[in-house]
């Protein structure tokens, strides 16, 4: 409960955008085809995908939330460090922007914006914060 409260406070303090921080809210975003929403949560890696090398490079992996919903994480490794040794069954916390797609949605903007025009995001893995 403290974690949810702290996450909500952080979202309110650092973002004028709407922020959701529990699995059911992310599922609601998916069901309502909503995008451009800051979200925070935790998931378990079910698959590590090859990097996307078109344009900015992105490390990609699929997370399963506790509610069973899956999300693609597209983490820009030109702007933030790669999550080294990431493997299936690892737990990753995230704060980024949700974009709807038919497969469950994508979390991106998991890094700082070098132009300071977008809310910065992050990933937390093995006790280290990547932003």
N, C-alpha and C positions, 0 to 999 in steps of 0.2 A: 504494500500500500504506500509506503514511503517513497519507493522508486517511482510509482505512477505520479504521485503528487509532485516530486522533484522534477520529473520530466515535463509535466504540465507547466510548472513555474518557469522552467528554462524556455519552453516554447513561447510562453507569454512574454517573457522578458526580451527575447532575442528575435522575435518574429512578429510582424504585423499580419502574417498569413495564418490561416487556420492550421492547427496541429493536432493530430490524432495520435494517441499513444497506447492503444490496446488492440488486441487482435480483432475483436468484434467491430471496432471502428474501421479498421482497414478492410475487413470483409464488406462492410457497408459501402465504403468508397468503391470497391470493385462492383458490387451489385448495382450501384447507381451510376456507373460509368464516369466517375469523377476523376479529375486529374489536377495537377498543380497544387497539391496539398502536402504540407510538411507533415511527416510522420516519424514516430520513434517506436522501436520495438526490439524484439529479440527473436531469433530463429535458429534452427539447426540446418546446417548445410546438407542438402540431399544430393547435390551434384555440382562439381566444379567444371565449368565449360572452358573452351579455348578463349583466349583473349580476342576481343574485337579490335582489329587493327585498322579499320576504316576511319580516317580522320583522327581525332584524339583517341589514344589507346585506352581501352577499358578492360579491367579484370572482371570476369562475369562468373556468377555462381547463383544457384537456386537455393533459397531458404524455405523451410517449412515452419510456419508459425505454430504455436501450441494449439490453436483452433483448427489446424489442418490445412489452412490456406497456404498456397505457395506464391513466392515472389521471385522475380529475377532481380538481382543486384548488379548494376553496371557501375563499377567504381573506376573513376578516371585516374589512371596511373601515370598520366603526364602531369597531373597536378597534385597527386597524393601518393604516398608509398603503397606498394603492393602488399597484400596480406600474405607474407611468406608462409609456406608449408600448409596452406589452407587445404582441408580435406573433408570428405563426407563425414558426418556426425559431429563436426566442430560446431560450437555455438558462437554466433556473431550478433552483437547489438548494433543497431543502426539508427541514424537520424539523417533523413534526406527527403527528397521530394518524390511523392507517389505519382506515377503516370499510369492510367488505365490501359490495359490491353486485354484481349480475349483469353489470354493464358493465365491471368491472375494479377498482372500489373508489374511495373518496373519501379525499383527504387534507384534514383540517381541523385546527383548533387550531394554525394557523400564526401565532400571536400570543401575547402574554403574557396570562395570566389576571388580570384586575383584582382578583379575589377571592383570588388565591394558593391556589386549591384544585386546580389542574390544572397539569401541566408546561407551561411556555411553549414555543411553537414559533416558527418563523421561515421566511422565504423570503429567498433571496439572488439578486439580479438586477442585472446590469450593475455588479457590485462593491459594491452597497449592500445592507445587511441590513434587511429589513422585519419588524418584530415588534410 
